[in-house]
Amino acid sequence: MLAQTSRSIVLHLGSDNFEEKTRTGLVLMKFVSPGCEHCKKLDAVWEELAQLYEDSGHVSIASVDCSNIASMNPILCAAQEVESFPTISLYKEGQKLVSNYKGKRQLEDLTVGLKMHLDIWEKEKHISQSREEL
């Protein structure tokens, strides 16, 4: 297990920066409500994931507080089809790849799934660059 740090490296997004921050690379997002016990249990895993991918340059681990009315987040969460908490979604270059992840929520399971999507994304990117060079 990675050591906990006093500052969170998870991106905390809202309606004001959601589109900008999901536009490039892969973003693993959890939509939460602060009173949700399942969300609280996922916090430590999310921090560990963020630490693992902090220097990747291609992967961001993010969270949206769907209860933040001042930031218009309930509207954002409704637009992202969040119906329960936590909802885990994966975005690739602004497009939602996974709408509501239903698998296991342990660090190892999430890391394996994220690595699979990262490998596919990197291969697609390499193929696209190769075509541009032709």
C-alpha positions, 0 to 999 in steps of 0.5 A: 500500500502506498503512503498517504499524503496530506494533500490529495492528488485526485483531480476535483472536477465540477461543471466549470472544468469538467470538459477541459480536464476530460478532453485529453488522455484517459480520465477515471472519474468517480461521481460521489456524494459526501454522505455516501459510505461506499464513496468514503470507502473508495477514497483511499483507493482513489488516492492510491490510483492517483499516486500510481498514475501521477507521473504518467502524463496520460492518465488522470484520476478524478472525482466530482461531488454531485451534491455541490449545488453552488458549482452546478454539479448536480446538473453535470452529474445528471448529464453524465447519467449518474443515478447512484453513488459512487458511479465510476466512469472512464473518459478517453479524449472527452468521450465516455468509454465506460458509463457505470463500471460495475466490477470490483473496486479494489486497487488491483482490479481498477489498475488492471482495467485502467492499464488495459484501456491505456495500452489500447489508447497508446496503440491507437495513438501510435497507429494514428501517428504512423498514418500521419507520417505516410 
